[in-house]
Amino acid sequence: MTTRRTPLHLALLTAAGLAAAWLTFDPHLAHGQHTGGTGTVSIQNETERQLFWSLICTCGCPRETLGTCPCDIAHQRRTALRELLAEGKTVEQAQDIYVSQYGPKSLAVPRNQGASRALWVVPITAIVAGAGLVFVVLRRWQRRGLAAATAAPARTKGQAKNDTRDAYDDKLDQELKELDDE
């Protein structure tokens, strides 16, 4: 069976084909994609390592630290931070200046102060509460199992089989007997 293409279908297929051809022959840089850069990151001492690995490059890279991002923007920011260190600033002071320029998202690890404490407290509280809930539920299941085991009288296999029969089993036996009679 063939389907009939309407003019709307043909127009959409033509537009999609033209768009695909245009993107194939005239590619553009993706958002966050930077050209240039050396491809390597030079860290000269332990102070720079500590500073660069604690700050995020905000160029659009997939949340890389200044210690790993090879783009031109990260290179410029490392140079500016090196100048701050050369002026005698500490790592914390340089971090504060960087955060004031690029916002709190530029920290690789949020600081344990103010409202940021919730980032540390909430997961720990949730883990402890979850463990407590699992403990309570397991204790209840254990108690129910013990109560059911002590409440049930000791039975033999034959008695247990007869006690569990119901109307459905009786009807099934009757229908099977009728089938055998036929």
C-alpha positions in Angstrom: 0.0 0.0 0.0 1.4 3.4 -1.0 0.7 6.6 0.8 -0.1 9.7 -1.1 2.2 12.7 -0.2 0.4 16.0 0.2 1.9 19.3 -0.8 2.6 20.0 2.9 4.5 16.8 3.3 6.6 17.5 0.2 7.3 21.1 1.4 8.5 19.8 4.8 10.7 17.1 3.3 12.2 19.6 0.9 12.9 22.1 3.7 14.5 19.4 5.9 16.7 18.2 3.0 17.8 21.8 2.2 18.6 22.5 5.9 20.6 19.3 6.2 22.5 20.1 3.0 23.2 23.7 4.2 24.5 22.5 7.6 26.7 19.9 6.0 28.4 22.3 3.6 28.5 25.3 5.9 29.3 24.2 9.5 29.5 26.7 12.3 31.1 26.6 15.7 29.0 25.1 18.4 28.1 27.2 21.5 30.9 27.0 24.0 33.4 25.8 21.3 36.5 27.9 21.2 39.2 28.0 18.7 42.9 28.4 19.5 44.5 27.6 22.8 47.7 25.6 23.3 46.0 22.4 24.3 48.1 22.1 27.4 47.9 23.8 30.8 51.1 24.9 32.4 51.0 25.0 36.2 54.3 26.2 37.8 53.9 25.5 41.5 51.7 23.9 44.2 50.0 27.2 45.0 48.9 27.6 41.4 47.7 24.0 41.3 45.6 24.5 44.4 44.1 27.7 43.0 43.5 26.5 39.4 41.9 23.2 40.5 39.5 25.0 42.9 38.1 27.3 40.2 35.8 26.5 37.2 36.4 27.9 33.7 33.2 29.7 32.8 33.8 29.8 29.0 31.2 27.2 28.2 33.4 24.1 28.6 31.7 21.2 30.3 32.5 22.4 33.8 36.2 22.0 33.6 38.6 23.5 36.2 41.1 26.1 35.2 43.7 23.4 35.9 42.4 21.3 33.0 40.7 23.6 30.5 43.0 24.4 27.5 40.9 27.2 26.0 42.1 30.8 25.4 39.7 32.1 28.0 41.1 29.8 30.7 44.6 30.8 29.7 43.7 34.5 30.1 42.1 33.8 33.5 45.1 31.8 34.7 47.4 34.7 33.7 45.2 37.2 35.7 45.3 34.9 38.7 49.1 34.5 38.4 49.3 38.3 38.6 47.2 38.3 41.7 49.5 35.7 43.3 52.5 37.8 42.3 51.0 40.8 44.0 51.0 38.8 47.3 47.4 37.7 47.4 46.6 34.4 49.1 44.8 31.5 47.4 41.6 32.4 49.3 41.8 36.1 48.4 42.4 35.2 44.7 39.4 32.8 44.9 37.2 35.6 46.4 38.2 38.0 43.6 37.4 35.3 40.9 34.1 34.5 42.6 33.1 38.2 42.8 33.8 38.5 39.0 32.2 35.3 37.8 29.8 34.3 40.5 29.6 31.4 43.0 29.2 28.8 40.2 32.8 29.4 39.4 33.9 27.5 42.5 34.7 23.8 41.9 33.6 22.9 45.5 31.1 25.2 47.2 32.3 26.7 50.4 31.0 25.4 53.7 29.4 28.7 54.9 26.1 30.5 54.9 23.4 29.0 52.7 25.9 26.8 50.9 25.9 24.6 54.1 22.6 23.2 52.8 24.5 21.6 50.0 26.5 19.6 52.6 23.8 19.1 55.2 20.8 18.1 53.1 22.4 15.0 51.4 23.8 13.7 54.7 20.4 14.2 56.5 18.6 12.4 53.6 21.1 9.5 53.8 20.6 9.2 57.6 16.8 9.5 57.4 16.7 6.8 54.6 18.9 4.4 56.6 16.6 5.0 59.6 13.5 4.3 57.5 15.0 1.1 56.1 15.9 0.0 59.6 12.3 0.6 60.9 10.7 -1.2 57.9 13.0 -4.2 58.3 12.2 -4.4 62.0 8.4 -4.3 61.3 8.7 -7.1 58.7 10.8 -9.2 61.1 8.1 -8.7 63.9 5.3 -9.6 61.5 7.1 -12.7 60.4 7.7 -13.8 64.0 4.1 -13.1 65.0 2.8 -15.1 62.0 5.1 -18.0 62.8 4.1 -18.2 66.5 0.3 -17.7 65.7 0.1 -20.5 63.2 -0.5 -23.9 64.8 1.8 -26.8 63.9 0.3 -28.6 60.9 1.1 -31.7 59.0 1.5 -31.5 55.2 -1.8 -33.2 54.6 -3.7 -30.9 56.9 -2.2 -27.8 55.3 -3.2 -29.0 51.9 -6.8 -29.6 52.9 -7.1 -26.3 54.8 -6.1 -24.2 51.8 -8.8 -25.6 49.5 -11.5 -23.2 48.5 -14.5 -23.1 46.2 -12.4 -22.5 43.2 -10.4 -25.7 43.8 -13.7 -27.6 44.2 -15.1 -26.2 41.0 -11.9 -27.0 39.1 -11.9 -30.6 40.3 -15.5 -30.9 39.2 -14.9 -29.6 35.7 -11.8 -31.8 35.3 -13.9 -34.8 36.4 -16.6 -33.8 33.8 -13.9 -33.7 31.1 -12.7 -37.1 32.0 -16.2 -38.5 31.8 -16.7 -37.3 28.3 
